[in-house]
């Protein structure tokens, strides 16, 4: 049975963070707040977690439009091709923040991502993720949680979200109502850069 852990301040409970890190490092699935909507994640190098993630989302991990969630730009650079000065300057300006960037993948990504030419990348400014990610063995693979109601699009009430997902996850981290506006998606694989989806982040060009 999944557990719901609620954070009440900008100083996340270290016991809850340690619990989440242990679960993720062991192949668990966790729902967490981001600087946009709530997300579902697992460790990007854990076969057990990735298999469970793929099953409940009904996707193929190697092809699905997922994002890697990194703790900082230094970690991000290990997963993408060398950036020219214009790309690096933009990435540094936008991240951390409410953006998902599509970038050219590094030539030697871990399985099952090793055949990907591009990947989605995120660095969240949310304090829970900023403190959780350094505790993990690898970056997270994440996906936003869409509501079954197409009008709502995203569930903002964490208790409702937990009820919907508790049978399929191991842990949910909550800090109250989430937003219902997703990240802005930008394609940085070639210049001129393209807007794929306008979301919470302002268009920078």
N, C-alpha and C positions, 0 to 999 in steps of 0.2 A: 504494500500500500504506500502510495506516495505521501510525502510530507509537504506542508506549506510553511515556509519560514517568512515572517514579515519583518521588514526593516522600518524603523520609525524615524531615522535621522540620517544626516549626511556622514555619520561615522558607522559604517556597516559593522554588525556584530561579527567579530573574527571567528567565533565558533561556527556560525552559519556558513561563512565563507570557506572554512576548512572542511566542513561537511560536504559542501557543494563540490569542492576540488577533489575530495576523496571519491565521491560518487562518479564524477566525470572521468577521473583517471582510471576508474575500474570499468568503464564502458557504459556508464549510466546516461540517462537523458534528463535534462534539466530545462525548465522554463525560467526565463530571467527578464528583468526590465532592461530596456536600452534607452537611448536618448530619443527614440521614436516609439515604436510599438513593442509589445512583448514578443520575445523570440524563443524558439526552441533550439537547443543546441546539444551537440555531443563532441567528443574529442576527434580531431581530424585524422589522427593516426591510430584510432582504436577500432579494429574490425568489428568487434561485438557491438559497440555503440553505433557505428555507421550502418550495420545491418538492421538494427532496430529502428534507427532513424528512417532508413529507406522504406521499411515495411509500413510504418504507421503513416508516413507521408505519401505512400504509394508512388515512389519515384525510383529512378535508377541514379544512384549517387554519382556515377561517372559522367552523367549527361545533364543532370538537373541544374537549374539556375540558382545555385546556392552561393552563400558568401562565406569566406574565411573571416573570422573575427580575431584581429590581432591586438596585442597589448600596446604596440608602438610602431613607428615607422621603421625602426631598425629591424624588427622581426618581419614586417611586411616585405622589406626588400629581399629577403631570402626566398620569397615565393613568386616574385615577378621578375620580368626581364629588366635589364639595366635601363633606368629612366634618363631621358635627356633633361636638360636644365629646365625647359618649360614644363614638362610633366612633373618633375620633382618639386618645382616651386608651387604648382597647383595642389599637388597632394599634401604638401606641408601646410598649405594655407587652409585646406578643407578639413583635414583630419588632426585630432579627433573631432567628430561632428556627425550630423545627421545625413551622411552621404554613403552610398554604396557605389564603388568605382569598379568598372570593368577594365581589366588590365591584361596585358600580354603575360602569359604564365612563364615562369622560369622553366628551363629545359628538363630539370630533374625533380619534379614534384613527387611526393610519396604516393604509393598506390592507395586508393584506386583512381587518383587524380592525374596519373603520370601521362595520360594521353591528351590532356586538355591543352588547348592552345591559349585559352583565356580563362581568367578566374575573376570572381567577384570578391572585393576586399572591403572590409569595414574596420574602423577603429572608433569605438564608442566613447563619448565623453561621460557616460554614466558612471558614478562613483563606485557602484557595486561591481561593474565589469572592470573598471580600472584597478580594483584591488583583488578581484578574483583571478583574472587572466595570468598574472605572474606566478600563481600557485599551480598552474596546470603544466602537464608534460608536453603540450603542443597547442597550437591555436584551435579555436572552436570552429566547427561547421555550424552555420545557423540559417534559420528560415523564419520569416514572420509567420504569425499564427492568424490566418484569416478566419473570420466568422462564417458559419454556415449560411447566415442571412446575408445575401448579397447587398442589401441596402445598408446594413451596418458596416460591412467590410471587415472591421477589426473589433474584437471584444476589448473594452477598456476596463471592465470590472474584474479585478484579479480573482475574486471568489468565484465568479461565474466561469472564468477561464479555468480555474483549478478543477471545478466540478466536471467540466467538459473533458479534461485531459488526465485526471488523476489515475485512471486505470491503465494509462499507457506510458506514464513517465515515472521517474523516481523521486523528483524533488521540484518544487517551484519556489523561486525567490520573488517576493512581492514587496514593493514600496508604495502601494496604493494604486489609484487609477492610472492607467497608461494613456498614451495619446492615441488618436485614431488617424493620424497622418503618417504615412511611411516615409522612409528615407528618399531623398532625391538620388536617382540613378544616373550616372554619367559614364559614357564610353570614352575611355582614354587610350584605346588601342591604336588610334591613328589620329593625325591632325588633319583638319580641324576637329576638336573634341565635340562629341554629340550628347545631347540631352535625351536619355531614354525614357525617364519618368520624372516629372516635376513633383516633388514632395515637400518635406519640411525644410530642407536646406535651400537657401536662396541660390538661384542660378548664377554662377560666378563669371560667366562670359556671354 
